[in-house]
Amino acid sequence: MIRNYLKIAVRNLVNNKGYSVINIGGLAVGMAIAMLIGLWMHDELSFNTSHKNYNRIAQVMHQ
């Protein structure tokens, strides 16, 4: 059953090359951006836990 699904998928990829490139490229770009956003969120939410009262530390921003 899975073999038939793979055959159909490969056949569609070969017959519709332009759409396949656009779809696979869009998927790759979307996954890369999602990973970058996740890394950025992790960096923004992480802080140094070596201090005694690390849960009470805050950063004040001034413009």
C-alpha positions, 0 to 999 in steps of 0.5 A, spaced: 500 500 500 505 504 501 509 502 495 503 505 491 503 511 495 510 512 493 509 511 486 504 516 485 508 521 489 514 520 485 509 520 479 506 527 481 513 530 482 516 528 476 510 530 472 509 537 475 516 539 476 514 547 477 509 546 482 513 541 486 519 546 486 515 551 489 511 547 494 518 544 497 522 550 497 516 554 500 516 548 505 523 549 506 523 556 507 517 556 512 521 550 516 527 554 517 523 561 519 520 557 524 526 554 527 529 561 527 523 564 531 524 558 536 531 559 537 530 567 538 524 566 543 529 561 547 534 566 547 529 571 549 526 567 555 533 564 557 537 568 562 543 566 567 540 562 573 547 562 577 544 568 581 541 566 588 534 570 587 534 569 579 527 568 579 526 576 581 531 579 576 528 583 571 532 588 566 529 595 565 530 598 558 530 606 557 530 609 551 
